[in-house]
Amino acid sequence: MILYDMIDSGNCYKPRLLMAKLGIPFSRIEVSSHTGDTRKAEYVAKNPNAMVPLLELDDGRRIAESNAILLYLAEGTRFLPADKYERALAYQWLFFEQYSHEPYVAVRKALLTFPERAKDATPERLAQTLERGNKALGVMNRHLEQNAFFAGNAFSVADIALYAYTHTAEKGGFQLDAYPAVVEWLSRVEADKGHVPLEWQP
């Protein structure tokens, strides 16, 4: 399989982390939005949405969207709950991550750390992303005060999805020590077998 990704992207880190845990061999091709690679015609022909990650299967079929890739890779493994209710919880947190977490936690970090995004870092945008990102972290913290993980009692794709941008949230100006249950959960995620850091590549 081929993973088209960007090494410093949390969304791209998700499938890399899961494939490392599962021992799935793959090659990766760097397609950076920083340099405009995602908008080049050759790549847009593969993914019309002009975003990474994109997973190309051995037979040439492709899957876009980080959480869809996670679900595909996790099928039949310990990372996708077999119980119907717990599987629905995994989906719930995957949707939460993309709708209520990533647009604020990840985007605020990008505004503050990627030079090409500096023009968008208006005081209003920074205030909005800080407020809504903290709201998402608060929701996570309340859940983790009563639960070790996000979908049942075991590590799953939901944890991988939420870990990707939460563990670097402080680079976006979020104070993680205000969310002690989240900090403890980050340590549990990192202790799970096969963990690799953000910039790991095969």
Solvent accessible surface area in square Angstrom, and as a share of the most:
residue,aa,sasa,rsa
1,M,49,0.22
2,I,51,0.26
3,L,0,0.00
4,Y,13,0.05
5,D,0,0.00
6,M,15,0.07
7,I,39,0.20
8,D,38,0.20
9,S,11,0.07
10,G,3,0.03
11,N,22,0.11
12,C,0,0.00
13,Y,1,0.00
14,K,0,0.00
15,P,0,0.00
16,R,0,0.00
17,L,1,0.00
18,L,0,0.00
19,M,1,0.00
20,A,25,0.19
21,K,29,0.12
22,L,53,0.26
23,G,61,0.59
24,I,46,0.23
25,P,115,0.72
26,F,21,0.09
27,S,59,0.38
28,R,47,0.17
29,I,79,0.40
30,E,74,0.33
31,V,10,0.06
32,S,12,0.08
33,S,44,0.28
34,H,63,0.28
35,T,100,0.58
36,G,12,0.11
37,D,36,0.18
38,T,4,0.02
39,R,160,0.58
40,K,119,0.50
41,A,87,0.68
42,E,140,0.63
43,Y,12,0.05
44,V,48,0.28
45,A,82,0.63
46,K,54,0.23
47,N,9,0.04
48,P,112,0.70
49,N,85,0.44
50,A,26,0.20
51,M,109,0.49
52,V,18,0.11
53,P,4,0.03
54,L,3,0.01
55,L,0,0.00
56,E,25,0.11
57,L,15,0.07
58,D,127,0.66
59,D,93,0.48
60,G,37,0.36
61,R,159,0.58
62,R,106,0.39
63,I,37,0.19
64,A,32,0.25
65,E,93,0.42
66,S,4,0.03
67,N,15,0.08
68,A,43,0.33
69,I,0,0.00
70,L,0,0.00
71,L,49,0.24
72,Y,102,0.39
73,L,13,0.06
74,A,0,0.00
75,E,109,0.49
76,G,81,0.78
77,T,40,0.23
78,R,129,0.47
79,F,4,0.02
80,L,10,0.05
81,P,17,0.11
82,A,100,0.77
83,D,75,0.39
84,K,180,0.76
85,Y,147,0.56
86,E,55,0.25
87,R,64,0.23
88,A,52,0.40
89,L,32,0.16
90,A,0,0.00
91,Y,71,0.27
92,Q,89,0.40
93,W,14,0.05
94,L,4,0.02
95,F,141,0.59
96,F,35,0.14
97,E,0,0.00
98,Q,64,0.29
99,Y,176,0.67
100,S,35,0.23
101,H,0,0.00
102,E,31,0.14
103,P,39,0.24
104,Y,37,0.14
105,V,1,0.01
106,A,8,0.06
107,V,25,0.14
108,R,28,0.10
109,K,24,0.10
110,A,11,0.08
111,L,5,0.02
112,L,86,0.43
113,T,61,0.36
114,F,41,0.17
115,P,117,0.74
116,E,71,0.32
117,R,69,0.25
118,A,62,0.48
119,K,163,0.69
120,D,50,0.26
121,A,27,0.21
122,T,59,0.34
123,P,107,0.67
124,E,128,0.57
125,R,85,0.31
126,L,35,0.17
127,A,60,0.47
128,Q,68,0.30
129,T,1,0.00
130,L,60,0.30
131,E,124,0.55
132,R,107,0.39
133,G,0,0.00
134,N,47,0.24
135,K,142,0.60
136,A,2,0.02
137,L,0,0.00
138,G,11,0.11
139,V,44,0.25
140,M,0,0.00
141,N,15,0.08
142,R,149,0.55
143,H,42,0.19
144,L,10,0.05
145,E,105,0.47
146,Q,152,0.68
147,N,53,0.27
148,A,40,0.31
149,F,30,0.12
150,F,1,0.00
151,A,2,0.01
152,G,18,0.17
153,N,133,0.68
154,A,61,0.48
155,F,8,0.03
156,S,1,0.01
157,V,0,0.00
158,A,0,0.00
159,D,0,0.00
160,I,1,0.00
161,A,0,0.00
162,L,0,0.00
163,Y,5,0.02
164,A,2,0.01
165,Y,23,0.09
166,T,0,0.00
167,H,48,0.21
168,T,13,0.07
169,A,0,0.00
170,E,102,0.46
171,K,127,0.54
172,G,0,0.00
173,G,32,0.31
174,F,1,0.00
175,Q,114,0.51
176,L,11,0.06
177,D,113,0.59
178,A,65,0.50
179,Y,30,0.11
180,P,78,0.49
181,A,10,0.08
182,V,0,0.00
183,V,61,0.35
184,E,105,0.47
185,W,0,0.00
186,L,18,0.09
187,S,65,0.42
188,R,75,0.27
189,V,0,0.00
190,E,81,0.36
191,A,86,0.67
192,D,26,0.13
193,K,175,0.74
194,G,37,0.35
195,H,49,0.22
196,V,22,0.13
197,P,91,0.57
198,L,25,0.12
199,E,108,0.48
200,W,72,0.25
201,Q,88,0.39
202,P,88,0.55
